[in-house]
Amino acid sequence: MGKIVVIEGSSRKNSNSNAMAQAFKEAAEAKGNEVVVYNATNMNLNGCHGCMKCYSTGKACCYDDDFNGIADDLLEADGWVFAFPVYWYTMPGQTKCILDNIFSFAVGHKDVKGKKVSILSCCEEKDMTVFDHAVGPFERGGKLMGWNFVGNVLVPGVGGEGAIEQTDGCERAAALADKF
Ligand SMILES: Cc1cc2nc3c(=O)[nH]c(=O)nc-3n(C[C@H](O)[C@H](O)[C@H](O)COP(=O)(O)O)c2cc1C
């Protein structure tokens, strides 16, 4: 049992990746975890300015955007789940803004080693390599920062709203809760 932060990355009403996030949330809560969900597409995010002044003013980022509002939750959490659709063979821009700002934890010497991390993603094409540059930045960056990847759910062939329901994506996302 612990605290898990889920970052959604789609603003679609009947979003496939958000459906996986919700399936994970329900299963993780049923196991007694506290799950906090943010949707990056509803947030005012500017990414990283590269000033290297992270935490020098007490806040994660000197440029005050909504990342500062979730930074403490991310630090307190035992696990992070990133749910997002593939956009142009990578993650959506808003998700990348969150990942860029997570750099502040490294600059600010915050301990994020051992955080359990999972990715829930889907794409329209029926080719698993479409996920390579969506998942790769998390895995390479996470390796540097000592994150503990406990499993991903990557579902190809999912295009229209709600199409995830024709797959086992939500079931697999729920099963992933056992790893947290
Ligand atoms: C801007 C944009 C870019 C996309 N790029 C890709 C892509 O490169 N490869 C792919 O297979 N699907 C791509 N898609 C399709 C989405 O990944 C797919 O529809 C997904 O199921 C959307 O998930 P969501 O319902 O959670 O938003 C793209 C969709 C949009 C809107």
The ligand as an SDF file (V2000), in Angstrom:
LIG
                    3D

 31 33  0  0  0  0  0  0  0  0999 V2000
   -1.8060   14.6070  -32.9010 C   0  0  0  0  0  0  0  0  0  0  0  0
   -1.9310   13.1130  -33.0270 C   0  0  0  0  0  0  0  0  0  0  0  0
   -0.8340   12.3850  -33.4090 C   0  0  0  0  0  0  0  0  0  0  0  0
   -0.9050   10.9870  -33.4850 C   0  0  0  0  0  0  0  0  0  0  0  0
    0.2060   10.2880  -33.8450 N   0  0  0  0  0  0  0  0  0  0  0  0
    0.1340    8.9400  -33.9260 C   0  0  0  0  0  0  0  0  0  0  0  0
    1.2850    8.2000  -34.3270 C   0  0  0  0  0  0  0  0  0  0  0  0
    2.3640    8.7230  -34.5640 O   0  0  0  0  0  0  0  0  0  0  0  0
    1.1600    6.8550  -34.4450 N   0  0  0  0  0  0  0  0  0  0  0  0
   -0.0280    6.2040  -34.1900 C   0  0  0  0  0  0  0  0  0  0  0  0
   -0.0840    4.9790  -34.3030 O   0  0  0  0  0  0  0  0  0  0  0  0
   -1.1150    6.8900  -33.7480 N   0  0  0  0  0  0  0  0  0  0  0  0
   -1.0610    8.2280  -33.6350 C   0  0  0  0  0  0  0  0  0  0  0  0
   -2.1690    8.9470  -33.2300 N   0  0  0  0  0  0  0  0  0  0  0  0
   -3.3850    8.2160  -32.8440 C   0  0  0  0  0  0  0  0  0  0  0  0
   -3.5640    8.0750  -31.3250 C   0  0  0  0  0  0  0  0  0  0  0  0
   -2.4030    7.5810  -30.6950 O   0  0  0  0  0  0  0  0  0  0  0  0
   -4.7240    7.1070  -31.0440 C   0  0  0  0  0  0  0  0  0  0  0  0
   -5.9060    7.5780  -31.6480 O   0  0  0  0  0  0  0  0  0  0  0  0
   -4.9600    6.8950  -29.5690 C   0  0  0  0  0  0  0  0  0  0  0  0
   -5.8740    5.8250  -29.3870 O   0  0  0  0  0  0  0  0  0  0  0  0
   -5.5140    8.1350  -28.8940 C   0  0  0  0  0  0  0  0  0  0  0  0
   -5.6240    7.8900  -27.5100 O   0  0  0  0  0  0  0  0  0  0  0  0
   -6.5840    8.7680  -26.5650 P   0  0  0  0  0  0  0  0  0  0  0  0
   -8.0000    8.3440  -26.9000 O   0  0  0  0  0  0  0  0  0  0  0  0
   -6.2070    8.4050  -25.1890 O   0  0  0  0  0  0  0  0  0  0  0  0
   -6.3490   10.2060  -26.8840 O   0  0  0  0  0  0  0  0  0  0  0  0
   -2.1230   10.3250  -33.1800 C   0  0  0  0  0  0  0  0  0  0  0  0
   -3.2430   11.0920  -32.8020 C   0  0  0  0  0  0  0  0  0  0  0  0
   -3.1570   12.4740  -32.7370 C   0  0  0  0  0  0  0  0  0  0  0  0
   -4.3780   13.2710  -32.3170 C   0  0  0  0  0  0  0  0  0  0  0  0
  1  2  1  0
  2  3  1  0
  2 30  2  0
  3  4  2  0
  4  5  1  0
  4 28  1  0
  5  6  2  0
  6  7  1  0
  6 13  1  0
  7  8  2  0
  7  9  1  0
  9 10  1  0
 10 11  2  0
 10 12  1  0
 12 13  2  0
 13 14  1  0
 14 15  1  0
 14 28  1  0
 15 16  1  0
 16 17  1  0
 16 18  1  0
 18 19  1  0
 18 20  1  0
 20 21  1  0
 20 22  1  0
 22 23  1  0
 23 24  1  0
 24 25  2  0
 24 26  1  0
 24 27  1  0
 28 29  2  0
 29 30  1  0
 30 31  1  0
M  END
$$$$
